[in-house]
Amino acid sequence: MPEISRFYGIIIAMYLEVGNKHHLPHSHATYQQWRAAFSIKHIEILGGSFPKKQKRLVEAWAEIHQDELQQAWAKLQNGHPADRIAPLE
């Protein structure tokens, strides 16, 4: 799963899924032992669990970079590597 960003110990990644379409564009976030999938369009947790503070950080980052996340999703679904996205600072 290609990593697209990393900040405050949180890793954001997306799966390369050529030919296997998921139901919604989303990213995966990992922080220590927690893992969650976040919708790109509505910026909400689709599954998994995340600590409240880190969840808010991911949501803020995703809101700032929503267009870039959509572009990364489209590239990966078409078999191309996604660009890295700037971390939250």
LINRANOR-V545761 format. One record per residue. RES is the residue in one letter. PHI is phi in degrees with one decimal (none if undefined). Layout:
BEGIN
res=RES phi=PHI
res=RES phi=PHI
END
This chain:
BEGIN
res=M phi=none
res=P phi=-65.3
res=E phi=-78.7
res=I phi=-111.6
res=S phi=-163.8
res=R phi=-152.7
res=F phi=-158.2
res=Y phi=48.8
res=G phi=80.2
res=I phi=-99.9
res=I phi=-109.5
res=I phi=-110.0
res=A phi=-142.0
res=M phi=-136.9
res=Y phi=-81.1
res=L phi=-87.5
res=E phi=-130.5
res=V phi=-62.5
res=G phi=81.6
res=N phi=-118.2
res=K phi=-79.4
res=H phi=-82.7
res=H phi=-70.4
res=L phi=-139.1
res=P phi=-62.0
res=H phi=-155.7
res=S phi=-123.8
res=H phi=-115.4
res=A phi=-116.9
res=T phi=-128.1
res=Y phi=-144.4
res=Q phi=49.4
res=Q phi=-91.9
res=W phi=-92.3
res=R phi=-142.2
res=A phi=-152.7
res=A phi=-103.0
res=F phi=-118.3
res=S phi=-65.8
res=I phi=-84.4
res=K phi=-66.5
res=H phi=-105.9
res=I phi=45.9
res=E phi=-147.0
res=I phi=-72.2
res=L phi=-92.0
res=G phi=-170.6
res=G phi=90.8
res=S phi=-144.4
res=F phi=-150.7
res=P phi=-61.9
res=K phi=-56.1
res=K phi=-62.6
res=Q phi=-68.0
res=K phi=-60.8
res=R phi=-63.9
res=L phi=-64.3
res=V phi=-62.9
res=E phi=-62.6
res=A phi=-64.4
res=W phi=-61.4
res=A phi=-63.8
res=E phi=-65.1
res=I phi=-63.6
res=H phi=-110.4
res=Q phi=-58.1
res=D phi=-63.9
res=E phi=-65.7
res=L phi=-64.7
res=Q phi=-60.9
res=Q phi=-64.9
res=A phi=-61.6
res=W phi=-58.3
res=A phi=-62.0
res=K phi=-61.0
res=L phi=-63.5
res=Q phi=-68.9
res=N phi=-99.2
res=G phi=84.0
res=H phi=-109.1
res=P phi=-69.2
res=A phi=-84.9
res=D phi=-74.3
res=R phi=-69.7
res=I phi=-116.4
res=A phi=-54.9
res=P phi=-74.7
res=L phi=-76.5
res=E phi=-120.5
END
